[in-house]
Amino acid sequence: MDDDAALRRAAVDTEHLQKRLRKVGRILSTVTVPADHVIDAEVVEDDEARG
């Protein structure tokens, strides 16, 4: 497979994956979780990221 063909295939594969991710996102956006099953969480910041 030459480089041009590989690039075209990569673009097609990327588009296909994006469509699948959007579909999964739409499905997950309709999911509800009972309040009893919500897990408490906290945000942990990395000191190095603050600069």
Phi, psi and omega per residue, in radians:
M1 nan 2.238 3.141
D2 -1.374 2.990 -3.065
D3 -1.103 -0.696 3.141
D4 -1.109 -0.742 3.128
A5 -1.139 -0.681 3.129
A6 -1.123 -0.717 3.111
L7 -1.134 -0.727 3.114
R8 -1.115 -0.746 3.141
R9 -1.130 -0.696 3.121
A10 -1.081 -0.700 3.135
A11 -1.141 -0.730 3.122
V12 -1.145 -0.758 3.117
D13 -1.087 -0.705 3.128
T14 -1.115 -0.773 3.119
E15 -1.080 -0.726 3.129
H16 -1.085 -0.778 3.127
L17 -1.138 -0.669 3.103
Q18 -1.086 -0.725 3.115
K19 -1.102 -0.715 3.130
R20 -1.161 -0.697 3.113
L21 -1.132 -0.692 3.095
R22 -1.092 -0.705 3.127
K23 -1.099 -0.788 3.114
V24 -1.087 -0.734 3.114
G25 -1.053 -0.724 3.106
R26 -1.115 -0.705 3.123
I27 -1.136 -0.812 -3.110
L28 -1.164 -0.504 -3.131
S29 -1.206 -0.301 3.130
T30 -1.634 -0.109 -3.093
V31 -1.361 2.369 3.047
T32 -2.000 2.574 -3.138
V33 -2.132 2.209 3.090
P34 -1.042 2.543 -3.093
A35 -1.021 -0.480 -3.138
D36 -1.180 -0.330 -3.084
H37 -1.805 0.148 3.130
V38 -1.387 2.326 -3.120
I39 -1.750 2.307 3.071
D40 -1.228 2.497 3.132
A41 -2.508 2.809 3.067
E42 -2.315 2.713 3.129
V43 -1.586 2.247 3.114
V44 -1.952 2.123 -3.128
E45 -1.742 2.469 3.095
D46 -1.480 2.189 -3.112
D47 -1.043 -0.589 3.133
E48 -1.140 -0.548 -3.113
A49 -1.256 -0.438 -3.134
R50 -1.263 -0.488 3.083
G51 1.638 nan nan
